[in-house]
Each structure stands twice: as structure tokens, then as C-alpha cells.
Amino acid sequence: MFDLENIIDTSLRYYAERQDSVSEEELQEKRSDLRKIAANTKLWFLNFVAKYHKILIPSLENVTLLSADMDANPYILRVPGKPIVFIANHVSNFDSPILGLHLYLNDYPYPIIAAGKNLFTNSASSFLLKSGGAFELKRDIPNREYMDFIGSYLRASLEENIPTMIFPEDGRSRDGKLKEFKRGLIGLVLHSFFENQKKKNPKIDDVVFVPIGIAYTKVPEDTYFFENESSRAQRGLFKYVLKMRKCLEPTYVRIGRPISLKDYFAGSYPPLEEELKGEVSKDFAAYLRSKVRMTIPLLESDVFHHAMHAYIEEQSTDTVHFEGFRKRVSNFRERIHSEGYHIIPAMERTGDFFHRMRERLNEKELSYYGGRILDFFHFHRKEKDNSSK
């Protein structure tokens, strides 16, 4: 799908330019490192997964791609010199395959995907991940040299018009709320853009960020999140794959309105490197987070969880009465609709959820799924406070 060796050659050239001095031997070591971590997307692999995904992971049929903003039309997004950066919330280890497959099936530009080093556990998983477009990323970026290394790879990929997907929360949300966005990869994309703007004939005229929101009715790893035992994460991964295969509850994906860096920074002088690493990338990361927050689908099942959790906290009791619960559900629905947002109906009725929860009340479950609605309310309250200043 792209010339990997050309990407590596260009990456090494940019990396060398960023170093005070680098030997030929060190560059050869970096070449070897890049081959190990770089995405090596294979068209035959994507076609195979697309053709047989109903057998491999039947639950992927339960994923609904909601109507995207018209400006996010897959054909409009294919513009030379305007590489795409898909930016998504991170809920599950299955975000990447779900989003990647549905972008591919719906003819959106297929990205290389940032994936944590912990997922590349052996040669088999590395082959599958890299064939699907994943590139290896250390979660805790240790130093400037590593930033230069990854930044050079990203810049070379962007200049070849290769789309990229990143999850800036730096790990899956453990409480259902959208975490603060880390600015590491976002800052590197900004650096690539501004470096090109300094040239007379830039390879990148613009970079387009496309927010994506994903919402699971049932998160495969939710039990792990409730127990919060990090040591179980890797050992239990295969179990969660099996859970995902059988999952009948729907998952929803929405693609939001594209954000042009050229428009966002219109009239601004290219920032100094320290400014770019500081307030510029920080402010832009916060802006992207707000756009992703507005793109995440809102589920009625989450409203049920939040209403039940709020009722229990307010009453300070495990005894829940249906009428009080129903009133809170109605109140939360109205507040969400008043903000101009649509709620995706739940598969079960309000009363069925209530009786099921009365039989097996799990406050950690209520807090986790209800946290997504609580986060929505906090976000809009903060937005209103900021706009009134």
C-alpha cells in the first residue's frame, strides 16, 4: 500500500537532521529499529479480514457507523498534500480493529495506527498488528531522542499522504470518562506541518484532523476495569477476544467534522520550537479533545446507569424505587436533548434495566458506564463557563 523502504529512508534523513551528530553505525541501528516498529500494511490482509470478519469476529457485525458529518465524506477527505490524522477516544483494545475495519469497509482512507508496545508480545502478534497498519509506540515517551525518532517517522508518513490514527488519552479509560489528551503525537504532527510551511514547495499544504467517537453498549474488558487489577491485563487478553467474538450488544462509531490545521492557525506565524512544545500543542490538544467529546455517541443504556448511580448516591441506600429512578432517567434525557444531542435508544426498556439491576446491583458497573454521561454533563458545564467569561 506504500513503499516502506522509502518511508524508512526519509525518516532516517529527518532524524539525522535533528541530531547534533550521528554516525553511520547509529543510523543503521535506527534503520533496524524502524523496520521493527513501523507499520507494514498489507492489502491482502485487509481484504482477507474484510471478507471473513463475520467468521473471525462475528460481533463486528453489531457495529454501526452513524451518519458522519458531510464534510467527513470519504471522497472529500482524499486530497493530495492534505494528510489525515484520525483522532479517537480509547475505550477498549478492540478500538483499532473496529475503527480500522469500518473505515476500510466504508471506503475511508485507511490509516497507520499508533499501538502500545505492550500489544506486540511476540512475532505472531507483531505480524498481525503491523499487517493491519499498526506501528509500535512506547507509552511513556522517555526522551527527546525518541521523540525525534518517532516524529521523523510520522513526518515521512504524512508527507507521503499516508493517513494516521492516534488515541491521545494514552491508554484506555478506566472510569468511562474521556481522559485528558497527551500532546506527544499531536505535537509531532504540528511540528511536521510547521516544518513544511517554512518551505517554498512544501510536501504538506495542510493536515486534516478527523475526530472519531466510539461507544460500546458492553465493553469487552469492563470486568477488568471494575477490578482494576493491571497485572491481569496481558494474561486475560485472549479471554477478552473470545468475549468480543460473542458480544451481541451493539457498538456505535461516529466520524466528526474535519479540522484543518491551515484554517486553525490561519494568520499565525510558525511558533518557536519551545512554544510548540508548550502552550501551542497544549491548547490544540485541549481543542481536539473537545471535538472528540462532541463526537462520541450518547447511549440511553449509559443514561440508565448514570440515573441509577445518581439515585443511590443521593439516597445513600441500596434500596431503589422505580419511580425515583424513572424520573432521573427522564431528567437526564431532557438535559441531553436540550444541548442538541441525540440519544441512541437502548435495547432494553427502562423497567427491564431497573429490575435487572435490582437483582444484581453493581455500583462499579453503574459508575463506569454512568461515567460517560457524567463526563458529558461536566464537559458542557465547563464549555458554558468558558463562553460566559
N, C-alpha and C positions, 0 to 999 in steps of 0.2 A: 504493500500500500504506500510505502515511502522508502527512500534509499537510506537505510540505517547507517551505512558506512559514511555517506555524505554528511549526515547529521552529526556523527561522531567527529569527523574531521573538522567541521565548522565549530563544534563545541570546544574542541581542544584549542583551536586558534583563539577563540574568545577567552577561554580560561587562561591561556598563556599571557594574553594582553593584560589581564587583571593582576598578574603576579609580578612581584619585584624582579624575580629571576626564577627560571625553571629549566632544569636540564632535560636533555632528550630522553634520558632514562626515566625521569619522573613522568614525562608525557606519555611514554609507553605504558607505564603503570596505570596512569589515568585512562588510557585507551582501553586497557583490560577491564578497569572498574566500570567504565561506561557500557561496555558490552554486557556486563553482568546486571546492571541496573536498568538499562534503557528498555523502553517498550519496543517490541518487535511484532507489531500487529500483523496477523496472517489472515488474508481474506478467506481462505478455505476454512479456517477455524470459525470465523464469524458466520459464514454460510452454513456450516455444519450445526452450530448452536442454534441459529435462527430456524433451521429446518426441523431440528429434532428437540427443540426446547420443551415441547409438550410431553415428551417421554423423559427427558433428563430431569426437568424440574416442572412438573405439571402445574404447580401453584402460580407460575409466571403467567398463566392464562387468566389469573384473577387480578392482574394489574391493569388499571385503567389509566390511559393517558388522557387527562382532561383537556378540554379545548384550550389551546395555547393562545397567547396574545397574537394578534395578526402580524405584528412586527417580528414575531419569532417564527414565522413561516420557514420551513427548512430550505426552501429555494432562495428566499430573500437573504438568508444567512450566508450563502455561498458567494462571497465577494473576494476577488483576488486582493491581496495586500491588507485584508482585514481579518486576521485570525480570530477564532472564537475561543473564549475561556468559559466553559460551563462551570457554574459555582453553585454547590448544593449543600443542603443540611445533611448531617450524618447521623443516622438512626441505627443502622444495622450493618453487619458485614456483607449483607446482600444488596446494599445500595448500588454498588458498582455494577454487578451483573444485571440487576433490574433496570437501572438507568441506561447502561450501555446497550442492552438488548432492545429496549423500546426506542431509543434514538435510532438504532440501526434499522429496526423494522418499519419505522415511520419516516425513513429516508432523511434523517437529520445528519449533518456532518459527524462522522464517528471520531471520538477523541482518544488521545492517550490519557491515562487515568492515574493520578497520584495514589499510591497504595503504601500502607505502612510496611516497613521492613519485616515486622513480625509475621506477616502473612506469607512471606517467601520462605517457608520452613524447610523445603527440600527441592531436589531437581524437578520433580513432577509438578509440584505446585508452582514453582517458578516458571516452568514452561507454559503451563496453562494460563497463568496470570499475564505473562508477557505476550503470549499469543493473542490474548483478549485485549491487549493495549495498555496493560498496567506497567508503570515504571516504579522502581523501588525508592522509597523515601524514608530517611530516618526521622522518627517523630520529633525527637529533641535535636534540633539543628545545632551542632556543637560549636562551630567557629566560622570565621569569615572565609577560610579556605574552602570549607564545604559549601557555603552559600555561593561562592564564586563558581564552584564546580557544577552545582545543580542549576544555578542561574544561567550559566553558559549553555547547558543542555536545553533549558526551556527557551532561551533566546533563539538558538539554532532551529528548534522545532517550530516556534512561532513564525520565524522568517520563511519557513517552508510552507506556511499556511496550514500547519497541522493543528487541528483543534485540541484543546486540553481540558480536562475536568479536574477540579480540585475540591476538597472538603476542608474548609478553613477552620472548622471547630477543633481540629487536632484530636480526633478521637470521637467515638460515639457518645451521644448524650446519655448520661446515666439517670437523669431525672425527668426526661421528656421535654425539657426546655432547651431552646436554642442557645448554645454556648457562645461566648464571645469569639469573634473571628481572630485567629492568629494572622499576622501580616507578613509572615515569611515568604510564601509563594506569591501572594498578592504583590508584595514589594518587588519581587524579582520580575514579575510581569510588567510592572510600572517601569522598572529600570530598562527593560528591553524596549519598551515603547519610546521612552525619552531618549535613549541612545540612538534610535533610528531617526527621531525628529531632528537631531543635530546634523544629519547628513543631507547632502544636496539631493541624492537619489536614494531615499530610504526604501528598504525592503518591506517595512511595515508602515503603512499610511495611517492605520488605526488598529485598535484592539477592541473587540466587542465582548463584553461580559454578559452572559445569559444566565439569570438566576433560575434554579430549579428547586421545587419543593416536593418532598416525598413524605407521605403519611401512611403508616401501616395501621390497619384495624387491629392486627395482632402482630407484635414484633417478635420474631423468632427467638431472640435472646432475652426476652423480658424477664424470665425467671432468674437468669444470671444477674441482671441489673438489680432486681429486687434484693437478692442475697449479697450483691456487691462483693463477691469473692474473686478478686482479679486473678488469683492463681488458677482458677478454673477455666479461664477464658480460652486458652490454647487447647487444653486437653478436651474441652467439650465442643470444639468447633464442628467436628463431624456429626455429633448429635444434633446440632442446630441446622446442619444441612438437611438431615432427614426430616426435621420438623418443618423446614421451609418447603420441602417437596410435598408434604401432606397438607400444608396450610390452606384452608378453604376460605378464610377471611380475606376480603379484598384489600388491595393496596392502591393508592392513588398518587399520580405524578402530575405536576403542573409545570409548564415552562412559561416563564415570565417575560416581560418586555426587555429587550436587549439594551445594554448601557454602553454607549460609545465613549471611549477614553478621549477621543478628539473633541467631542462635544463637552464632556465633563470638565476638561481642562482648557476649554477654549479661551484664548486670550492670556493664558498663564505662561510665564516664562518657565523653561525647564528648571526644576528645582535643583539645588545643590545636593550632592550625594547624602550629606548628613540630614538635610531637610526631608529627602525622600525616605530615608530610613526612619525618620521620626514622625512628625505631625502629618506629613502628606500621606504616607501609607496608612497611618493610624486612622485618620479621618475617612479615607476612602474605604478601608476595611469595615468601618462602622456603617458607612453608607450602603455597602454591598449587603451587610447583614440585615439592614432594614428592608432591602428589596427582597431578599430571600425569605424573611419573615412574612412579608405580604404575599408571597407566592405559595407557601406551604398550605395544602388543603386543610380545611377545618372539618372534623368528623363529628357527627352527632353522638357517636359512641364515646368520644372524649368528653363531650358536654355532660353525658350521663355520669362518667367517672368523677368529673370535677364537681358536679352538683352533689353527688353522694358524699364526697370527701369534705366539701364545704359544710354540708349539713351536720356531719359527725363532729367536725371541729367546733362548730358554733354551739352545738348542744352538749358537747363534752360527754357523749354517751354512745354506746354501740347499738342502742335501740333506735331504729329508724322508722318513721311513719311515712307512708306513701304520699299523702297529701303534701307534706312539707317538702319531700324530695321533688315531687312533680312541679311545685311552684318554683323551685330553684332552677329546674331544667327550663321552664318557660321563661324565667327572668334572664337566664344566660343566653337563650336563643334570641330574645328580643334585643339584648345588648349587642350581640354579634351582627344581627341584621341591621341595626341602627348605624353600624360602621360601614355598611355597604358590602358585607361579605356573605357569601352563600355557604350554607352548611350541608355537607353530604349526608343524606339520611342513613341511619343505622339499619343493619339487617334485622335487629330485634326491636320489639316495641318497648316503650318506656316501662310498662308494667312488668314485662318479662325480665328486663335487666334488673329491676328492683327486687323481684322475688329471687332471682339467681344470686344476687349479691347478699341478700339477707341470709341465704343458706350457707354461703361461703364468703364471708366478709374478709377482704384482704386489703388492709389500709395501704400497704406498699404499692399494690397494683393501682388502687384509686389515686394515690399520689403521683405515680409515674405517668399514667395516661391522662389524668386530670391536669398534670403539669403543663401539657401542651396548650390547653385552653387558658390556664392561669398566665402563662407566658404571653399569650395573645393579648390578654387584658392589660398586663403590665406594659407591653410594648406600646399599645395605643394611648395609655395614660401618659407615658413618657413623651410620645410624639406630640400630644396636645400641650403638655407642659412646655416643651421646647418651642412650639409655634406661638405660644402666648407671651414668650419673653421678648 
